[in-house]
Amino acid sequence: MVDVKISCRTCGKKASMDNMKYDPENRKLLVCPECFNAKAAKLEKGSKVKQALQGMHGKKEARPVKPETKGEKMARDIGVKDITSEKVEYKCNNCKYSFSRAKGFLVDGCPYCGQNKIEKRKHVQHDWVKDIES
């Protein structure tokens, strides 16, 4: 087998391909073992992960707020409190695909097969909160 020597991307020294390692700072570059060890030791001392873990010891971080979806934003803008209660369920008699759309949305065909053989499903939504309060 031929011993291929390549240049280190940090110091420029030639080293055997078998000994080269990926740069710990930039995983796309190959560096010699000496440069790898130096950079790894430097990262070990100032590791952001290690610092973050030490800084979190005893602290509790607030959970990030879930971003509002486009549908939720539109519902909030028009004054609808609960999007799910304002949907109508449909079923295609051609391909048996079931789907739901907003109450005011015009449905002219099946989104799956394109046929006009659509029927509204008879689904009664029950408000359990009102039952509990009474």
Backbone torsions as a table, in degrees:
resi	resn	phi	psi	omega
1	MET	NA	140.5	-176.4
2	VAL	-85.3	133.3	178.0
3	ASP	-86.0	109.2	-177.6
4	VAL	-92.2	128.0	178.5
5	LYS	-108.2	133.9	177.7
6	ILE	-128.3	161.7	-177.9
7	SER	-85.1	140.8	174.7
8	CYS	-70.2	137.5	-178.5
9	ARG	-76.9	-10.1	179.7
10	THR	-100.1	-55.9	-174.5
11	CYS	-100.9	-20.1	178.2
12	GLY	91.0	-4.2	178.5
13	LYS	-67.6	148.6	177.2
14	LYS	-89.2	135.7	178.8
15	ALA	-141.6	161.5	179.5
16	SER	-65.9	142.3	179.9
17	MET	-59.1	-33.9	-179.4
18	ASP	-65.2	-27.2	-177.4
19	ASN	-91.7	-14.0	-176.7
20	MET	-68.8	148.5	179.0
21	LYS	-132.6	160.1	177.4
22	TYR	-76.4	138.2	179.8
23	ASP	-59.0	127.1	-179.7
24	PRO	-66.4	-23.1	179.1
25	GLU	-85.6	-39.8	-179.2
26	ASN	-129.6	99.6	-172.0
27	ARG	-65.9	0.2	-179.6
28	LYS	-94.4	-13.2	-175.3
29	LEU	-104.9	143.8	174.6
30	LEU	-96.3	134.3	180.0
31	VAL	-130.3	161.4	179.6
32	CYS	-74.0	162.8	-178.0
33	PRO	-58.8	-35.4	179.8
34	GLU	-65.0	-46.1	179.1
35	CYS	-66.5	-38.2	178.6
36	PHE	-61.5	-47.6	-179.2
37	ASN	-62.8	-39.8	179.4
38	ALA	-64.9	-44.8	-178.9
39	LYS	-70.2	-36.6	179.2
40	ALA	-65.2	-40.8	178.4
41	ALA	-65.9	-40.1	178.2
42	LYS	-63.0	-42.9	179.3
43	LEU	-68.2	-34.1	-179.6
44	GLU	-62.7	-41.1	-179.7
45	LYS	-68.2	-46.7	-174.9
46	GLY	-106.2	31.6	-177.0
47	SER	-62.1	125.8	178.7
48	LYS	-65.6	-36.5	179.6
49	VAL	-65.2	-45.4	-179.8
50	LYS	-62.8	-43.8	178.7
51	GLN	-63.8	-40.1	-179.9
52	ALA	-65.3	-41.6	178.7
53	LEU	-65.9	-39.7	177.7
54	GLN	-67.5	-37.7	179.5
55	GLY	-70.9	-28.2	-179.4
56	MET	-81.0	-14.1	-178.4
57	HIS	-61.7	113.2	-179.2
58	GLY	94.0	-15.6	179.4
59	LYS	-100.9	149.8	172.9
60	LYS	-117.8	128.4	179.2
61	GLU	-90.6	145.1	176.9
62	ALA	-73.1	142.4	177.7
63	ARG	-69.8	143.7	177.1
64	PRO	-68.0	144.4	180.0
65	VAL	-74.8	133.8	179.2
66	LYS	-66.5	128.0	180.0
67	PRO	-65.9	144.6	-178.6
68	GLU	-73.6	132.3	178.8
69	THR	-74.6	166.5	-179.5
70	LYS	-62.0	-41.6	179.4
71	GLY	-65.4	-40.2	178.6
72	GLU	-65.4	-39.2	178.9
73	LYS	-64.9	-43.6	179.2
74	MET	-63.7	-40.8	179.3
75	ALA	-63.9	-40.9	178.9
76	ARG	-64.8	-40.0	-178.7
77	ASP	-64.7	-36.6	-179.0
78	ILE	-91.9	-2.9	174.6
79	GLY	93.4	13.2	177.1
80	VAL	-84.6	129.0	-177.3
81	LYS	-81.9	-41.8	-176.5
82	ASP	-127.2	113.5	-176.1
83	ILE	-65.1	-40.0	-173.8
84	THR	-63.4	-31.0	-179.1
85	SER	-77.7	-11.0	-177.6
86	GLU	-103.6	25.0	-179.1
87	LYS	-111.7	152.0	177.2
88	VAL	-117.0	134.5	-179.8
89	GLU	-95.4	141.4	-179.6
90	TYR	-128.2	157.7	174.4
91	LYS	-140.4	134.0	178.2
92	CYS	-85.7	127.6	178.5
93	ASN	-77.5	-14.5	-179.8
94	ASN	-81.9	-55.1	-175.4
95	CYS	-109.7	-2.1	178.5
96	LYS	67.6	21.4	178.2
97	TYR	-76.8	130.4	178.0
98	SER	-105.0	138.0	178.8
99	PHE	-154.0	167.3	178.2
100	SER	-132.7	151.1	178.9
101	ARG	-137.4	163.1	176.8
102	ALA	-61.9	153.7	-173.8
103	LYS	-55.7	-41.2	-177.4
104	GLY	-89.7	2.9	-176.5
105	PHE	-76.1	131.9	179.5
106	LEU	-82.7	118.0	179.3
107	VAL	-106.5	115.3	-178.4
108	ASP	-110.4	-4.4	179.0
109	GLY	-175.2	168.8	179.7
110	CYS	-71.6	130.3	179.0
111	PRO	-70.6	-15.7	-178.1
112	TYR	-90.5	-51.2	-176.1
113	CYS	-109.9	-15.4	176.6
114	GLY	86.9	-2.4	-179.4
115	GLN	-76.0	158.9	180.0
116	ASN	-95.9	17.3	-178.2
117	LYS	-90.5	64.7	-175.6
118	ILE	-107.5	142.3	173.9
119	GLU	-133.0	145.3	175.8
120	LYS	-75.5	139.1	177.4
121	ARG	-86.9	140.0	178.0
122	LYS	-85.2	98.1	-177.0
123	HIS	-129.0	114.6	-179.3
124	VAL	-91.9	122.1	177.2
125	GLN	-91.6	129.5	-175.8
126	HIS	-107.0	135.2	179.1
127	ASP	-94.4	97.9	-177.3
128	TRP	-70.4	-27.2	-179.4
129	VAL	-64.7	-40.2	179.2
130	LYS	-64.4	-37.0	178.2
131	ASP	-64.5	-38.8	-178.3
132	ILE	-70.2	-40.3	-177.4
133	GLU	-69.1	-28.6	-177.2
134	SER	-83.4	NA	NA
